[in-house]
């Protein structure tokens, strides 16, 4: 089980690089929220990715 959080944060860096600062902030906020609520729970790669995607989508609304 691999944690995709670092990869998702690299996406935020890419978004900033191409001028999509608002989208980068949504991604970063989703990661921050997920890390704060995660605790010591063990989740699959896809579960973490799904949570991050849902978090970013909710920030975009």
C-alpha positions in Angstrom: 0.0 0.0 0.0 1.5 3.3 -1.1 0.4 6.7 0.1 -0.3 9.0 -2.9 -0.2 12.2 -0.9 3.2 13.3 -2.1 2.2 12.7 -5.7 -1.0 14.7 -5.2 1.1 17.6 -3.7 3.3 17.5 -6.8 0.1 18.1 -8.8 -0.5 21.2 -6.7 3.0 22.4 -7.6 2.3 21.8 -11.2 -0.9 23.7 -11.0 0.9 26.6 -9.5 3.5 26.5 -12.1 1.0 26.8 -14.9 -0.9 29.6 -13.2 -3.8 27.6 -11.8 -3.3 29.0 -8.2 -6.9 28.5 -7.0 -6.9 24.9 -8.1 -3.5 24.4 -6.4 -5.0 25.8 -3.2 -7.9 23.4 -3.3 -5.6 20.4 -3.7 -3.3 21.7 -0.9 -6.3 22.3 1.4 -7.7 18.8 0.7 -4.3 17.3 1.6 -4.1 19.3 4.8 -7.6 18.3 5.8 -6.9 14.7 5.1 -3.7 14.6 7.0 -5.3 16.3 10.0 -8.2 13.8 10.1 -6.3 10.7 9.1 -4.6 9.8 12.4 -3.0 6.4 12.5 -5.6 4.7 10.3 -4.3 2.5 7.6 -6.0 3.0 4.2 -5.4 1.7 0.7 -3.8 3.8 -2.0 -7.2 4.1 -3.7 -9.0 5.1 -0.5 -6.5 7.9 0.1 -6.7 9.0 -3.5 -10.5 9.0 -3.4 -10.6 11.0 -0.2 -8.1 13.6 -1.6 -10.1 13.9 -4.8 -13.4 14.3 -2.9 -11.8 16.9 -0.7 -10.4 18.9 -3.6 -13.8 18.7 -5.4 -15.6 20.0 -2.3 -13.2 22.9 -2.0 -13.9 23.9 -5.6 -17.7 24.3 -5.0 
